[in-house]
Amino acid sequence: MYVLNDKIKNLVPYEPISGTYDIRLDANECPDNLPDDIRAQLKARLDDISFNRYPDPLASRLVASFADYYGIDPAFVTAGNGSDELIFLIESAFLQKGDKMLVVAPDFSMYNFYSSICEVECDTFLKGEDLEIDVDALIEKINRDDVKLVLFSNPCNPTGKGITREEAVKLVTSVKALVILDEAYMDFWTESLLDKIGIYSNLIIFRTASKLVGSAALRLGFAVADKTVARAIQAVKSPYNVNSVSQAFGEIIYRNKDYLQKRQKTIVRNKEILYNGLMEIAEAREGFEPFSSVANFVFVKTDEAKDIWTFLKDRSIVVRLMGAYLRITAGTEREVSAVLAALKEYFEVNA
Ligand SMILES: *Cc1c(COP(=O)(O)O)cnc(C)c1O
């Protein structure tokens, strides 16, 4: 009988929360589907797709559209089948047996998960009580332990906090390690290091179409890096990693700049409404502690996390439960009002 090896024998397939709910605030997705006019552009483009042909390995038109949206050189950009693919790819290709990588905690759990499959030693740098990264201490640890790759989300999922450009530059310029900043949520903040690509050879930035861009279904992620690193990523990826439909659709969506900018403003405004509402609740409730956020969600510390999560779920509202924390995505204005109303109801019932 075939025996699974130790590193995979206890793994189970990823299962998002099952069932249907009126309000989904658990995955930080964009709350609205793409609007009719963009969907019409996508439908029209379908007629041009050669379904019998393999996709463009470099996704050139998609990459050009993405690079134009962010005002960067397309030569720095590699498209992936979601950032997920790029995380796995870079951890497996840029590290060799015996190399050490470093993640921070709390942070996105996939970084650590893939390291175990790649059989790479992965150490964890803990954030303080305030959930901030002490950048000087991080630099010291990277250099002391001869870390080869450090990877974290900025802004951070799940905390909603971020390090500034100044801090990020200090980190990148103070270590020899490859520094990967996952800027999945940087569309909602102002501290991107995209304009530093080409200056620092040890920097990779990830971006995604799954959050602001509202296209999680297409699975589009991007790695942005200096040309030598970008070419290496392109050389190790599987040739046809991004399918032709996603390439064509992504190209169109990133061209709709006005739409993306308008949506950015709406989501940031709804996040503020959510945060202010949560702070109002916090004033009346000891031990309910929302953290200010530069992303499209708010992280809340509360001893009642499980009870609140269940209460909301019974009202067909799902948020993300993470131990003694809840992570609540900024949905539409209606959804934000609904979750705030339900939380107030919970605290009335459990006064
Ligand atoms: C949502 C998210 C992504 C996006 O991943 P995709 O595979 O591109 O959908 C990447 N990083 C973080 C931290 C995220 O929360």
The ligand as an SDF file (V2000), in Angstrom:
LIG
                    3D

 15 15  0  0  0  0  0  0  0  0999 V2000
   -6.1670   38.0160   -0.6940 C   0  0  0  0  0  0  0  0  0  0  0  0
   -4.6970   38.0070   -0.5580 C   0  0  0  0  0  0  0  0  0  0  0  0
   -3.8820   37.7470   -1.6560 C   0  0  0  0  0  0  0  0  0  0  0  0
   -4.4550   37.4590   -3.0100 C   0  0  0  0  0  0  0  0  0  0  0  0
   -4.1660   36.1820   -3.3940 O   0  0  0  0  0  0  0  0  0  0  0  0
   -4.6070   35.7000   -4.8570 P   0  0  0  0  0  0  0  0  0  0  0  0
   -4.0240   34.3470   -4.9610 O   0  0  0  0  0  0  0  0  0  0  0  0
   -3.9950   36.6770   -5.8240 O   0  0  0  0  0  0  0  0  0  0  0  0
   -6.0980   35.7280   -4.8980 O   0  0  0  0  0  0  0  0  0  0  0  0
   -2.5150   37.7640   -1.4830 C   0  0  0  0  0  0  0  0  0  0  0  0
   -1.9760   38.0350   -0.2920 N   0  0  0  0  0  0  0  0  0  0  0  0
   -2.7330   38.3160    0.7690 C   0  0  0  0  0  0  0  0  0  0  0  0
   -2.0770   38.6380    2.0620 C   0  0  0  0  0  0  0  0  0  0  0  0
   -4.1130   38.3000    0.6840 C   0  0  0  0  0  0  0  0  0  0  0  0
   -4.8530   38.5290    1.7650 O   0  0  0  0  0  0  0  0  0  0  0  0
  1  2  1  0
  2  3  1  0
  2 14  2  0
  3  4  1  0
  3 10  2  0
  4  5  1  0
  5  6  1  0
  6  7  2  0
  6  8  1  0
  6  9  1  0
 10 11  1  0
 11 12  2  0
 12 13  1  0
 12 14  1  0
 14 15  1  0
M  END
$$$$
